[in-house]
Amino acid sequence: MASNKNVMFFVFDPFGNRVVLYEKTWLTHTSQKHNPQYNEELPDLGDVRESVLNPDHLRRSLHPEIGREVCVFEKFIGTDNRLLRTPVIYTLDPESTYEMGTTQGHVTTSFFPDPPYTSRNVGEIFWIKPKEEGNENDV
Amino acid sequence: MTFEYDDMADVMHISFAEPTSRCTYMDGVSGAVLRIEAATGRIVGARILGFQRSLQKGPIDIPELNDPLFIPNWLADHHT
């Protein structure tokens, strides 16, 4: 039985908020894994961690109930550049936003959406990973 | 049908049926993440984010489940 206190990782998001993946969330997630014969691609723990620590871009959530508190992290994973989507929910008071970098959040789920770019619950990209200095190959 | 609630993340995982082939995921209209059998377009599961919060506002609807056009439209989008 997973303890509520156990975490799989914590990282700081690009705004400086502390983001946790609880063990229970991860175990519930992985218990949803089904027969590997179906070749269902599921993110591994490192992918989920990287999607929060070093995302390629961030989107607003349009979730009808919790959208204001949720930021959708997206990162391209693997050699085939599959888009991994990781919604994170933050603890916010009415005056604060997660962009202030003064709060904490936790991963709710993580998955490879298909189709990757269209969703009625995920809004526009509002943050893009800055280009690394000195990398002339960046476009 | 099975239910598994993650109280740390407030996410309800629902399995409607055992898939018989590879599955994929999409964001549903209601805020649920739908698990869909790729070959048939059948919805076999859902992850409902903000489950308790949504429940406080009333019954949770996953409109895709009652949409007779969902599967044909999904298949048309994914198999053309």
Backbone of each chain as ProteinMPNN parsed JSONL, in Angstrom:
{"seq_chain_A": "MASNKNVMFFVFDPFGNRVVLYEKTWLTHTSQKHNPQYNEELPDLGDVRESVLNPDHLRRSLHPEIGREVCVFEKFIGTDNRLLRTPVIYTLDPESTYEMGTTQGHVTTSFFPDPPYTSRNVGEIFWIKPKEEGNENDV", "coords_chain_A": {"N_chain_A": [[0.851, -1.202, 0.0], [0.622, 2.132, -0.926], [2.07, 4.905, 0.677], [0.717, 8.067, 1.543], [2.641, 9.921, 1.92], [4.845, 9.331, 0.47], [7.014, 10.053, -2.25], [7.709, 9.992, -5.75], [9.316, 11.627, -7.234], [10.595, 14.96, -6.893], [10.673, 18.072, -8.483], [11.741, 21.248, -9.796], [9.716, 23.421, -11.547], [9.768, 25.417, -14.647], [9.079, 27.936, -13.674], [9.854, 27.952, -11.089], [8.337, 26.727, -9.182], [7.749, 24.084, -6.864], [7.33, 20.816, -7.816], [5.676, 17.787, -7.418], [5.615, 14.255, -7.842], [3.527, 11.997, -6.593], [3.851, 8.843, -4.969], [1.584, 7.261, -4.861], [0.062, 8.25, -6.947], [1.657, 7.551, -9.11], [1.682, 4.748, -8.877], [-1.007, 4.146, -9.149], [-1.31, 4.947, -11.71], [0.479, 3.251, -13.072], [-0.72, 0.872, -12.519], [-2.73, 0.926, -14.237], [-1.677, 0.094, -16.513], [-1.85, -2.042, -19.269], [-2.054, -5.208, -20.934], [1.082, -5.923, -22.221], [1.257, -6.947, -24.744], [-0.233, -5.495, -26.414], [1.258, -3.419, -27.124], [1.12, -0.843, -26.134], [2.068, 2.406, -25.76], [3.505, 3.808, -23.016], [4.459, 6.445, -20.853], [7.664, 6.452, -19.24], [9.028, 6.752, -15.9], [11.18, 8.543, -15.903], [10.661, 10.019, -18.211], [8.332, 11.383, -17.484], [9.269, 12.935, -15.391], [11.17, 14.535, -16.747], [9.469, 15.917, -18.417], [8.335, 17.802, -16.797], [10.455, 19.069, -15.522], [12.029, 19.961, -17.632], [10.456, 21.064, -19.879], [9.236, 21.265, -23.316], [7.293, 23.032, -24.135], [4.589, 24.945, -22.677], [1.127, 24.766, -21.916], [-2.047, 26.404, -21.454], [-4.581, 25.163, -19.296], [-7.881, 24.213, -20.099], [-9.713, 23.067, -18.562], [-12.944, 22.564, -17.237], [-13.441, 22.809, -14.465], [-11.053, 22.904, -12.937], [-9.244, 24.317, -14.334], [-7.871, 26.833, -14.009], [-5.966, 26.295, -12.152], [-4.336, 24.449, -13.262], [-1.538, 23.583, -15.162], [-0.395, 22.634, -18.32], [2.081, 20.578, -19.176], [4.299, 19.929, -21.826], [6.305, 17.755, -23.74], [8.599, 16.639, -26.196], [9.371, 13.325, -26.805], [11.816, 10.79, -27.069], [13.198, 9.083, -30.005], [11.364, 9.215, -31.964], [10.023, 11.462, -31.407], [7.583, 11.697, -29.879], [4.783, 13.318, -28.506], [4.568, 14.104, -25.182], [2.257, 14.596, -22.674], [1.702, 16.259, -19.665], [-0.303, 17.081, -17.207], [-0.203, 19.384, -14.549], [-1.283, 20.162, -11.305], [-1.692, 23.0, -9.286], [-1.334, 24.461, -6.01], [-3.198, 27.131, -5.324], [-4.044, 30.418, -4.26], [-6.818, 32.771, -4.513], [-5.635, 35.073, -5.566], [-3.217, 34.434, -6.65], [-1.003, 33.066, -9.185], [0.298, 30.263, -11.0], [2.453, 31.037, -12.444], [3.853, 32.822, -10.927], [5.635, 31.445, -9.452], [5.723, 30.719, -6.782], [4.569, 28.66, -5.453], [3.4, 25.273, -4.948], [3.036, 22.173, -6.697], [1.43, 19.221, -8.072], [1.833, 16.284, -10.046], [-0.786, 15.148, -12.092], [-1.472, 13.286, -14.048], [-0.107, 11.554, -16.907], [0.511, 11.255, -20.317], [0.594, 10.046, -23.751], [-0.855, 11.945, -26.023], [-3.295, 11.403, -28.57], [-5.081, 12.489, -31.184], [-2.096, 14.523, -31.245], [-2.167, 17.36, -31.094], [-4.621, 18.569, -30.942], [-7.209, 19.49, -28.85], [-10.021, 19.996, -26.8], [-9.76, 20.726, -24.281], [-7.319, 21.655, -23.713], [-5.423, 24.473, -23.899], [-3.901, 27.332, -25.481], [-0.402, 27.541, -26.37], [1.682, 29.072, -24.062], [4.18, 29.396, -23.146], [7.464, 28.804, -24.122], [10.29, 26.748, -24.349], [13.334, 28.361, -23.738], [15.778, 29.081, -26.247], [18.883, 27.374, -26.294], [21.858, 28.989, -25.503], [24.436, 29.515, -27.873], [23.926, 27.35, -29.434], [23.86, 26.888, -32.589], [22.379, 25.441, -34.254], [19.808, 25.557, -33.536], [16.592, 26.51, -34.536]], "CA_chain_A": [[0.0, 0.0, 0.0], [1.427, 3.34, -1.022], [1.82, 5.935, 1.676], [0.475, 9.386, 0.973], [3.823, 10.768, 2.107], [5.941, 8.94, -0.413], [7.047, 10.704, -3.551], [8.583, 9.38, -6.745], [10.318, 12.659, -7.472], [10.17, 16.353, -6.93], [11.513, 18.906, -9.343], [11.269, 22.614, -9.906], [9.273, 23.732, -12.907], [10.481, 26.591, -15.167], [8.749, 29.142, -12.904], [10.418, 27.819, -9.755], [7.439, 26.0, -8.275], [8.135, 22.71, -6.552], [6.319, 19.896, -8.347], [5.857, 16.446, -6.87], [4.813, 13.112, -8.29], [3.333, 11.104, -5.458], [3.954, 7.41, -5.259], [0.252, 6.693, -5.114], [-0.334, 8.633, -8.306], [2.421, 6.737, -10.049], [1.249, 3.359, -8.801], [-2.339, 4.062, -9.759], [-1.055, 5.068, -13.131], [1.09, 2.053, -13.646], [-1.664, -0.245, -12.412], [-3.613, 1.013, -15.4], [-1.019, -0.497, -17.67], [-2.515, -3.262, -19.685], [-1.222, -6.247, -21.494], [2.095, -5.359, -23.115], [1.139, -7.469, -26.105], [-0.902, -4.494, -27.233], [2.264, -2.444, -27.528], [0.664, 0.487, -25.77], [3.22, 3.184, -25.309], [3.271, 4.578, -21.807], [5.682, 7.142, -20.45], [8.316, 5.94, -18.043], [9.16, 7.748, -14.841], [12.12, 9.573, -16.328], [9.984, 10.886, -19.178], [7.4, 12.25, -16.761], [10.099, 13.889, -14.664], [11.742, 15.48, -17.703], [8.418, 16.76, -19.003], [8.08, 18.908, -15.866], [11.714, 19.762, -15.254], [12.601, 20.543, -18.838], [9.433, 20.922, -20.934], [9.444, 22.018, -24.56], [6.385, 24.162, -24.047], [3.514, 24.844, -21.686], [-0.18, 25.217, -22.398], [-3.097, 26.63, -20.475], [-5.637, 24.169, -19.225], [-9.245, 24.718, -20.26], [-10.588, 22.179, -17.789], [-14.049, 23.4, -16.762], [-13.47, 23.004, -13.013], [-9.759, 23.128, -12.304], [-8.353, 24.851, -15.367], [-7.022, 27.934, -13.56], [-4.891, 25.764, -11.306], [-3.603, 23.399, -13.974], [-0.667, 23.907, -16.28], [-0.172, 21.424, -19.11], [3.462, 20.478, -19.625], [4.444, 19.057, -22.991], [7.694, 17.526, -24.155], [8.785, 15.624, -27.225], [10.117, 12.229, -26.186], [12.315, 9.675, -27.87], [13.698, 9.34, -31.345], [10.238, 9.521, -32.849], [9.451, 12.748, -30.972], [6.171, 11.629, -29.47], [4.452, 14.392, -27.569], [4.115, 13.665, -23.86], [1.464, 15.65, -22.017], [1.672, 16.038, -18.224], [-0.971, 18.165, -16.483], [0.194, 19.585, -13.151], [-2.212, 21.032, -10.591], [-0.989, 23.791, -8.277], [-2.078, 25.031, -4.895], [-3.259, 28.57, -5.591], [-5.113, 31.206, -3.671], [-7.492, 33.492, -5.604], [-4.837, 36.161, -6.132], [-1.933, 33.985, -7.182], [-0.956, 32.211, -10.368], [1.484, 29.389, -10.943], [3.604, 31.702, -13.076], [4.596, 33.578, -9.917], [6.713, 30.591, -8.97], [5.759, 30.758, -5.325], [3.68, 27.651, -4.892], [3.791, 23.902, -5.257], [2.041, 21.445, -7.477], [1.708, 17.795, -8.229], [1.46, 15.671, -11.318], [-2.067, 14.441, -12.027], [-1.399, 12.148, -14.953], [0.84, 11.786, -17.992], [0.12, 10.34, -21.405], [0.885, 10.469, -25.12], [-2.169, 12.174, -26.627], [-3.448, 11.111, -29.991], [-4.071, 13.268, -31.89], [-1.278, 15.235, -30.271], [-2.224, 18.818, -31.003], [-5.974, 19.098, -30.841], [-7.949, 19.128, -27.66], [-10.916, 21.071, -26.375], [-9.466, 21.016, -22.883], [-5.961, 22.153, -23.599], [-5.428, 25.734, -24.621], [-2.784, 27.78, -26.303], [0.951, 27.543, -25.807], [2.01, 30.402, -23.529], [5.588, 29.411, -22.735], [8.301, 27.926, -24.947], [11.634, 26.616, -23.792], [14.293, 29.274, -24.381], [16.862, 28.455, -27.008], [20.142, 27.32, -25.563], [22.872, 29.871, -26.096], [25.567, 28.879, -28.514], [23.516, 26.254, -30.303], [23.497, 27.525, -33.848], [21.475, 24.579, -35.001], [18.427, 25.868, -33.157], [15.893, 27.346, -35.525]], "C_chain_A": [[0.878, 1.242, 0.0], [1.053, 4.317, 0.088], [1.587, 7.269, 0.975], [1.713, 10.262, 1.025], [4.924, 10.474, 1.091], [5.861, 9.659, -1.757], [7.998, 9.937, -4.468], [9.686, 10.358, -7.144], [9.728, 14.003, -7.113], [11.172, 17.137, -7.734], [10.98, 20.325, -9.265], [10.905, 22.889, -11.361], [9.968, 25.011, -13.396], [10.17, 27.889, -14.424], [9.344, 29.114, -11.5], [9.5, 27.173, -8.747], [7.968, 24.587, -8.049], [7.01, 21.777, -6.992], [6.667, 18.467, -7.93], [5.062, 15.435, -7.693], [4.715, 12.16, -7.114], [3.391, 9.649, -5.896], [2.579, 6.82, -5.59], [-0.229, 7.019, -6.523], [0.378, 7.759, -9.33], [1.934, 5.286, -10.053], [-0.142, 3.176, -9.395], [-2.201, 4.097, -11.271], [-0.551, 3.768, -13.72], [0.177, 0.849, -13.517], [-2.644, -0.225, -13.564], [-2.938, 0.462, -16.662], [-1.691, -1.821, -18.008], [-1.527, -4.163, -20.41], [-0.203, -5.689, -22.487], [2.019, -5.895, -24.544], [0.477, -6.44, -27.032], [0.038, -3.367, -27.641], [1.822, -1.018, -27.237], [1.834, 1.267, -25.195], [2.835, 4.035, -24.116], [4.568, 5.253, -21.396], [6.337, 6.459, -19.264], [8.551, 7.098, -17.071], [10.093, 8.894, -15.239], [11.501, 10.534, -17.329], [9.067, 11.87, -18.471], [8.184, 13.344, -16.035], [10.634, 14.969, -15.607], [10.687, 16.425, -18.277], [8.083, 17.946, -18.097], [9.347, 19.742, -15.659], [12.201, 20.544, -16.463], [11.612, 20.431, -20.008], [9.828, 21.682, -22.2], [8.502, 23.206, -24.636], [5.295, 23.879, -23.022], [2.232, 25.388, -22.293], [-1.093, 25.525, -21.221], [-4.037, 25.435, -20.466], [-6.979, 24.855, -19.389], [-10.232, 23.818, -19.512], [-11.687, 23.009, -17.133], [-14.036, 23.674, -15.26], [-12.123, 23.438, -12.436], [-8.753, 23.806, -13.23], [-7.4, 25.937, -14.88], [-5.811, 27.433, -12.788], [-3.995, 24.767, -12.033], [-2.782, 23.991, -15.103], [-0.341, 22.599, -17.001], [1.24, 21.462, -19.677], [3.529, 19.534, -20.823], [5.916, 18.964, -23.386], [7.734, 16.449, -25.223], [9.774, 14.586, -26.717], [10.59, 11.241, -27.248], [12.726, 10.068, -29.278], [12.572, 9.666, -32.322], [9.475, 10.764, -32.406], [7.96, 12.666, -30.665], [5.922, 12.677, -28.401], [3.903, 13.794, -26.274], [3.437, 14.842, -23.168], [1.322, 15.315, -20.534], [0.971, 17.218, -17.537], [-0.545, 18.19, -15.013], [-0.809, 20.527, -12.498], [-1.478, 21.692, -9.43], [-1.934, 24.205, -7.156], [-2.047, 26.553, -5.045], [-4.34, 29.214, -4.74], [-5.692, 32.086, -4.789], [-6.636, 34.558, -6.273], [-3.573, 35.677, -6.826], [-2.106, 33.172, -8.46], [0.3, 31.348, -10.272], [2.697, 30.046, -11.592], [4.407, 32.542, -12.089], [5.739, 32.754, -9.328], [6.822, 30.492, -7.469], [4.929, 29.648, -4.689], [4.225, 26.252, -5.193], [2.663, 23.206, -5.995], [2.346, 19.976, -7.485], [1.158, 17.288, -9.556], [0.133, 14.942, -11.134], [-2.074, 13.182, -12.888], [-0.365, 12.479, -16.026], [0.54, 10.776, -19.088], [0.569, 10.916, -22.744], [-0.453, 10.699, -25.82], [-2.165, 11.875, -28.115], [-4.874, 11.504, -30.385], [-3.336, 14.2, -30.94], [-1.613, 16.708, -30.086], [-3.626, 19.369, -30.787], [-6.646, 18.597, -29.581], [-8.832, 20.3, -27.285], [-10.665, 21.439, -24.921], [-8.069, 21.56, -22.658], [-5.84, 23.37, -24.503], [-4.117, 26.055, -25.306], [-1.45, 27.611, -25.576], [1.252, 28.956, -25.305], [3.463, 30.501, -23.09], [6.329, 28.402, -23.613], [9.695, 27.906, -24.353], [12.599, 27.572, -24.506], [15.352, 28.501, -25.149], [18.125, 28.457, -26.16], [21.169, 28.176, -26.276], [23.986, 29.057, -26.712], [25.201, 27.718, -29.404], [22.999, 26.842, -31.611], [22.562, 26.664, -34.681], [20.019, 24.827, -34.635], [17.811, 26.788, -34.206], [14.959, 28.296, -34.792]], "O_chain_A": [[1.774, 1.379, 0.834], [-0.122, 4.521, 0.391], [2.191, 7.556, -0.059], [1.829, 11.229, 0.272], [5.825, 11.288, 0.889], [4.782, 9.844, -2.319], [8.96, 9.318, -4.014], [10.833, 9.968, -7.361], [8.51, 14.163, -7.039], [12.376, 16.889, -7.669], [9.898, 20.567, -8.73], [11.684, 22.625, -12.277], [10.695, 25.633, -12.622], [10.929, 28.852, -14.536], [9.341, 30.127, -10.8], [9.845, 27.079, -7.57], [8.56, 23.981, -8.942], [5.863, 21.944, -6.576], [7.803, 18.015, -8.076], [3.97, 15.734, -8.177], [5.716, 11.582, -6.691], [3.035, 9.287, -7.017], [2.445, 5.988, -6.487], [-0.837, 6.191, -7.2], [-0.228, 7.289, -10.293], [1.791, 4.676, -11.112], [-0.42, 2.178, -10.059], [-2.883, 3.377, -12.0], [-1.07, 3.258, -14.712], [0.273, -0.093, -14.304], [-3.31, -1.222, -13.845], [-3.549, 0.379, -17.727], [-2.046, -2.604, -17.127], [-0.328, -3.891, -20.474], [-0.576, -5.058, -23.477], [2.651, -5.349, -25.448], [0.608, -6.503, -28.254], [-0.335, -2.476, -28.404], [2.115, -0.098, -28.002], [2.497, 0.824, -24.257], [1.945, 4.881, -24.202], [5.65, 4.693, -21.573], [5.65, 5.945, -18.381], [8.303, 8.261, -17.39], [9.826, 10.06, -14.947], [11.785, 11.732, -17.3], [9.027, 13.05, -18.818], [7.812, 14.517, -16.061], [10.561, 16.16, -15.308], [10.974, 17.582, -18.583], [7.603, 18.976, -18.572], [9.296, 20.971, -15.628], [12.722, 21.652, -16.331], [11.905, 19.778, -21.009], [10.638, 22.609, -22.164], [8.87, 24.266, -25.143], [5.106, 22.75, -22.569], [2.247, 26.339, -23.074], [-0.931, 24.975, -20.131], [-4.257, 24.786, -21.489], [-7.188, 25.954, -18.876], [-11.43, 23.814, -19.798], [-11.402, 24.047, -16.536], [-14.578, 24.69, -14.826], [-12.083, 24.267, -11.527], [-7.559, 23.855, -12.936], [-6.24, 25.966, -15.291], [-4.76, 28.075, -12.776], [-3.004, 24.297, -11.473], [-3.273, 24.794, -15.896], [-0.049, 21.585, -16.367], [1.553, 22.275, -20.546], [2.897, 18.478, -20.832], [6.656, 19.948, -23.367], [6.993, 15.468, -25.16], [10.868, 14.919, -26.261], [9.868, 10.909, -28.188], [12.616, 11.226, -29.682], [12.785, 10.298, -33.356], [8.42, 11.085, -32.953], [7.175, 13.483, -31.145], [6.745, 12.89, -27.51], [2.904, 13.074, -26.278], [3.988, 15.941, -23.095], [0.878, 14.223, -20.181], [1.599, 18.252, -17.31], [-0.53, 17.164, -14.333], [-1.149, 21.566, -13.062], [-0.742, 21.04, -8.689], [-3.15, 24.287, -7.329], [-0.996, 27.179, -4.909], [-5.408, 28.641, -4.526], [-5.132, 32.144, -5.883], [-6.882, 34.913, -7.426], [-2.923, 36.453, -7.526], [-3.186, 32.667, -8.768], [1.24, 31.675, -9.549], [3.835, 29.66, -11.325], [5.534, 32.934, -12.392], [6.691, 33.304, -8.775], [7.896, 30.21, -6.938], [4.625, 29.709, -3.498], [5.363, 26.09, -5.634], [1.5, 23.603, -5.921], [3.376, 19.532, -6.979], [0.172, 17.792, -10.093], [-0.059, 14.216, -10.159], [-2.616, 12.148, -12.497], [0.187, 13.579, -16.037], [0.34, 9.591, -18.82], [0.881, 12.101, -22.859], [-1.125, 9.731, -26.178], [-1.17, 12.069, -28.812], [-5.812, 10.857, -29.92], [-3.9, 14.623, -29.931], [-1.363, 17.257, -29.013], [-3.777, 20.55, -30.475], [-6.64, 17.4, -29.296], [-8.441, 21.458, -27.434], [-11.288, 22.359, -24.392], [-7.693, 21.885, -21.532], [-6.115, 23.309, -25.701], [-3.338, 25.17, -25.659], [-1.387, 27.548, -24.348], [1.093, 29.926, -26.046], [3.924, 31.574, -22.703], [5.863, 27.28, -23.813], [10.21, 28.933, -23.911], [12.669, 27.585, -25.735], [15.765, 27.412, -24.75], [18.401, 29.398, -25.416], [21.329, 28.098, -27.494], [24.426, 28.049, -26.159], [26.069, 27.151, -30.068], [21.838, 27.24, -31.713], [22.022, 27.113, -35.692], [19.108, 24.372, -35.326], [18.45, 27.722, -34.69], [14.268, 29.094, -35.425]]}, "seq_chain_B": "MTFEYDDMADVMHISFAEPTSRCTYMDGVSGAVLRIEAATGRIVGARILGFQRSLQKGPIDIPELNDPLFIPNWLADHHT", "coords_chain_B": {"N_chain_B": [[-16.594, -3.219, -15.172], [-14.21, -1.137, -13.705], [-13.041, 0.828, -10.938], [-10.66, 3.136, -9.813], [-9.413, 5.207, -7.459], [-7.35, 7.988, -7.188], [-6.432, 9.681, -4.6], [-4.473, 11.507, -4.031], [-3.974, 12.964, -6.299], [-6.46, 13.605, -7.078], [-7.787, 12.162, -9.101], [-9.873, 10.068, -10.9], [-9.668, 6.842, -12.043], [-11.124, 5.018, -14.504], [-12.078, 1.948, -15.797], [-13.733, 0.798, -18.484], [-13.901, -1.418, -20.095], [-12.046, -4.335, -21.053], [-9.396, -3.823, -23.19], [-8.861, -5.041, -26.518], [-6.937, -4.631, -28.269], [-4.219, -2.449, -29.249], [-4.103, 0.644, -27.458], [-4.903, 4.152, -27.349], [-4.666, 7.636, -26.335], [-6.77, 10.437, -25.624], [-7.723, 13.862, -25.024], [-10.764, 14.48, -23.584], [-13.941, 16.189, -24.023], [-15.071, 16.85, -21.562], [-13.042, 17.113, -19.771], [-11.984, 14.785, -19.059], [-9.51, 12.269, -19.6], [-9.452, 10.206, -22.247], [-9.28, 6.738, -22.882], [-8.683, 4.9, -25.648], [-9.458, 2.3, -27.836], [-7.425, 1.672, -30.454], [-7.935, 0.4, -32.92], [-10.659, 0.102, -33.126], [-11.912, 2.373, -32.186], [-13.302, 2.349, -29.871], [-14.206, 3.475, -26.636], [-12.449, 2.592, -23.889], [-11.659, 3.304, -21.409], [-11.268, 5.87, -18.855], [-9.758, 8.76, -17.453], [-10.529, 10.818, -14.947], [-9.881, 13.977, -14.312], [-9.577, 16.192, -11.522], [-11.624, 15.081, -9.973], [-13.167, 14.941, -7.465], [-13.606, 17.642, -7.081], [-15.086, 18.284, -9.344], [-17.283, 16.699, -8.904], [-18.524, 17.926, -6.781], [-19.877, 19.927, -7.987], [-21.903, 18.686, -9.241], [-23.361, 15.93, -11.161], [-20.993, 14.08, -13.089], [-20.324, 14.297, -16.427], [-19.496, 12.47, -19.286], [-19.45, 13.25, -22.307], [-18.698, 12.002, -24.667], [-19.231, 9.335, -24.364], [-21.89, 8.998, -24.846], [-22.233, 9.757, -27.384], [-23.255, 8.989, -30.492], [-21.867, 9.385, -32.785], [-19.26, 9.471, -32.156], [-17.405, 7.257, -32.303], [-17.456, 6.53, -35.14], [-16.565, 8.996, -36.19], [-14.091, 9.29, -34.936], [-12.714, 7.084, -35.924], [-12.72, 7.742, -38.597], [-11.068, 9.955, -38.58], [-8.677, 8.839, -37.811], [-8.021, 6.725, -39.419], [-7.699, 7.354, -42.036]], "CA_chain_B": [[-16.115, -1.848, -15.004], [-13.451, -0.977, -12.466], [-12.741, 2.202, -10.537], [-9.504, 3.279, -8.931], [-9.331, 6.636, -7.178], [-6.079, 8.52, -6.706], [-6.805, 10.852, -3.789], [-3.389, 12.489, -4.013], [-4.075, 13.808, -7.49], [-7.889, 13.781, -7.346], [-8.062, 11.589, -10.419], [-10.549, 8.78, -10.912], [-9.358, 6.001, -13.191], [-12.23, 4.1, -14.77], [-11.903, 1.03, -16.911], [-15.051, 0.345, -18.927], [-13.789, -2.735, -20.719], [-10.692, -4.749, -21.371], [-9.117, -3.63, -24.62], [-8.406, -6.232, -27.24], [-5.826, -4.234, -29.137], [-3.485, -1.282, -28.763], [-4.929, 1.8, -27.093], [-4.317, 5.48, -27.418], [-5.306, 8.551, -25.395], [-7.114, 11.781, -26.091], [-8.421, 14.708, -24.065], [-12.184, 14.577, -23.891], [-14.583, 17.493, -23.849], [-15.428, 17.099, -20.166], [-11.853, 17.183, -18.941], [-11.484, 13.425, -18.864], [-8.589, 11.723, -20.6], [-10.101, 8.984, -22.713], [-8.438, 5.652, -23.398], [-9.445, 4.449, -26.811], [-8.905, 1.2, -28.616], [-7.08, 2.332, -31.717], [-8.473, -0.262, -34.094], [-12.125, 0.151, -33.184], [-12.431, 3.649, -31.711], [-14.112, 2.129, -28.663], [-13.66, 4.043, -25.402], [-12.327, 1.508, -22.913], [-11.324, 3.816, -20.089], [-11.214, 7.328, -18.709], [-9.168, 9.335, -16.251], [-11.264, 12.058, -14.701], [-9.081, 14.912, -13.507], [-10.408, 17.04, -10.671], [-12.839, 14.279, -9.799], [-13.988, 15.399, -6.336], [-13.989, 19.032, -7.334], [-16.161, 18.281, -10.333], [-18.453, 16.046, -8.319], [-19.201, 18.894, -5.907], [-20.725, 20.779, -8.831], [-22.989, 17.89, -9.795], [-22.941, 14.715, -11.857], [-19.94, 14.234, -14.098], [-20.752, 13.774, -17.721], [-18.481, 12.251, -20.322], [-20.38, 13.246, -23.438], [-18.279, 11.096, -25.743], [-19.801, 8.007, -24.15], [-23.263, 8.967, -25.363], [-22.251, 10.341, -28.719], [-23.227, 7.884, -31.467], [-20.946, 9.692, -33.893], [-17.88, 9.553, -31.693], [-16.559, 6.189, -32.853], [-17.205, 6.695, -36.587], [-15.747, 10.188, -36.458], [-12.73, 9.024, -34.48], [-12.103, 6.163, -36.884], [-12.485, 8.473, -39.849], [-9.916, 10.836, -38.383], [-7.443, 8.107, -37.527], [-7.757, 5.629, -40.355], [-7.794, 7.828, -43.419]], "C_chain_B": [[-15.374, -1.746, -13.676], [-13.137, 0.497, -12.231], [-11.513, 2.18, -9.63], [-9.279, 4.773, -8.723], [-7.975, 7.002, -6.594], [-6.386, 9.796, -5.934], [-5.697, 11.885, -3.728], [-3.501, 13.456, -5.185], [-5.518, 14.159, -7.824], [-8.228, 13.345, -8.771], [-8.744, 10.239, -10.238], [-10.194, 8.046, -12.207], [-10.502, 5.002, -13.368], [-11.866, 3.237, -15.97], [-13.276, 0.491, -17.288], [-15.009, -1.079, -19.462], [-12.329, -3.061, -20.934], [-10.441, -4.522, -22.863], [-8.644, -4.933, -25.248], [-7.309, -5.894, -28.244], [-5.208, -2.965, -28.562], [-4.42, -0.104, -28.499], [-4.146, 3.095, -27.253], [-5.128, 6.406, -26.51], [-5.675, 9.854, -26.081], [-7.816, 12.535, -24.972], [-9.874, 14.824, -24.481], [-12.725, 15.965, -23.595], [-14.753, 17.843, -22.374], [-14.217, 17.324, -19.266], [-11.303, 15.815, -18.629], [-10.479, 13.091, -19.966], [-9.135, 10.359, -20.99], [-9.08, 7.996, -23.24], [-9.243, 4.939, -24.477], [-8.709, 3.324, -27.517], [-8.682, 1.695, -30.04], [-7.781, 1.701, -32.919], [-9.97, -0.052, -34.254], [-12.705, 1.507, -32.807], [-13.252, 3.533, -30.446], [-13.427, 2.754, -27.445], [-13.633, 2.948, -24.347], [-11.97, 2.012, -21.513], [-11.318, 5.329, -20.068], [-10.504, 7.674, -17.42], [-9.854, 10.686, -16.059], [-10.44, 12.933, -13.765], [-10.016, 15.818, -12.711], [-11.704, 16.357, -10.297], [-13.731, 14.798, -8.671], [-14.484, 16.821, -6.558], [-15.152, 19.094, -8.314], [-17.439, 17.716, -9.742], [-19.23, 17.001, -7.417], [-20.135, 19.804, -6.694], [-21.907, 20.007, -9.413], [-22.461, 16.662, -10.512], [-21.898, 15.011, -12.932], [-20.383, 13.557, -15.38], [-19.529, 13.586, -18.616], [-19.252, 12.132, -21.628], [-19.995, 12.288, -24.558], [-18.927, 9.711, -25.604], [-21.197, 7.886, -24.747], [-23.371, 9.525, -26.775], [-22.168, 9.229, -29.759], [-22.257, 8.132, -32.614], [-19.485, 9.65, -33.462], [-16.992, 8.504, -32.361], [-16.373, 6.348, -34.361], [-16.348, 7.909, -36.916], [-14.29, 9.948, -36.077], [-12.009, 8.119, -35.472], [-11.795, 6.875, -38.203], [-11.255, 9.36, -39.74], [-8.605, 10.067, -38.306], [-7.109, 7.03, -38.543], [-7.951, 6.084, -41.791], [-6.433, 8.339, -43.856]], "O_chain_B": [[-15.86, -2.216, -12.648], [-12.99, 1.289, -13.162], [-11.366, 1.298, -8.785], [-8.995, 5.511, -9.666], [-7.517, 6.397, -5.624], [-6.578, 10.859, -6.525], [-5.961, 13.042, -3.401], [-3.159, 14.632, -5.064], [-5.772, 14.927, -8.752], [-8.868, 14.072, -9.53], [-8.252, 9.375, -9.512], [-10.393, 8.559, -13.309], [-10.799, 4.229, -12.458], [-11.412, 3.726, -17.005], [-13.912, -0.201, -16.492], [-15.958, -1.847, -19.302], [-11.481, -2.171, -20.99], [-11.212, -4.992, -23.7], [-8.097, -5.806, -24.574], [-6.821, -6.76, -28.969], [-5.629, -2.475, -27.514], [-5.395, 0.112, -29.219], [-2.915, 3.116, -27.285], [-6.162, 6.004, -25.976], [-4.989, 10.313, -26.993], [-8.425, 11.934, -24.087], [-10.175, 15.222, -25.607], [-12.05, 16.8, -22.994], [-14.595, 19.0, -21.984], [-14.377, 17.695, -18.103], [-10.255, 15.699, -17.995], [-10.584, 13.564, -21.097], [-9.26, 9.468, -20.151], [-8.141, 8.362, -23.947], [-10.343, 4.444, -24.232], [-7.504, 3.394, -27.757], [-9.621, 2.084, -30.735], [-8.178, 2.413, -33.842], [-10.489, -0.031, -35.37], [-13.876, 1.769, -33.081], [-13.838, 4.516, -29.994], [-12.224, 2.586, -27.245], [-14.681, 2.434, -23.955], [-11.978, 1.245, -20.55], [-11.357, 5.986, -21.109], [-10.631, 6.97, -16.418], [-9.762, 11.574, -16.907], [-10.324, 12.651, -12.572], [-11.104, 16.165, -13.169], [-12.765, 16.981, -10.301], [-14.913, 15.066, -8.887], [-15.632, 17.152, -6.258], [-16.09, 19.87, -8.128], [-18.537, 18.188, -10.037], [-20.451, 16.896, -7.302], [-21.069, 20.38, -6.137], [-22.807, 20.6, -10.008], [-21.263, 16.381, -10.481], [-21.928, 16.053, -13.586], [-20.765, 12.387, -15.39], [-18.649, 14.445, -18.682], [-19.662, 11.037, -22.012], [-20.853, 11.819, -25.307], [-19.141, 9.01, -26.593], [-21.63, 6.792, -25.111], [-24.469, 9.736, -27.291], [-21.125, 8.591, -29.898], [-21.874, 7.204, -33.327], [-18.581, 9.777, -34.288], [-15.946, 8.836, -32.919], [-15.237, 6.308, -34.833], [-15.506, 7.86, -37.813], [-13.373, 10.346, -36.796], [-10.851, 8.351, -35.816], [-10.762, 6.645, -38.831], [-10.493, 9.499, -40.697], [-7.552, 10.578, -38.688], [-6.009, 6.479, -38.517], [-8.323, 5.293, -42.657], [-6.277, 8.789, -44.991]]}, "name": "protein", "num_of_chains": 2, "seq": "MASNKNVMFFVFDPFGNRVVLYEKTWLTHTSQKHNPQYNEELPDLGDVRESVLNPDHLRRSLHPEIGREVCVFEKFIGTDNRLLRTPVIYTLDPESTYEMGTTQGHVTTSFFPDPPYTSRNVGEIFWIKPKEEGNENDVMTFEYDDMADVMHISFAEPTSRCTYMDGVSGAVLRIEAATGRIVGARILGFQRSLQKGPIDIPELNDPLFIPNWLADHHT"}
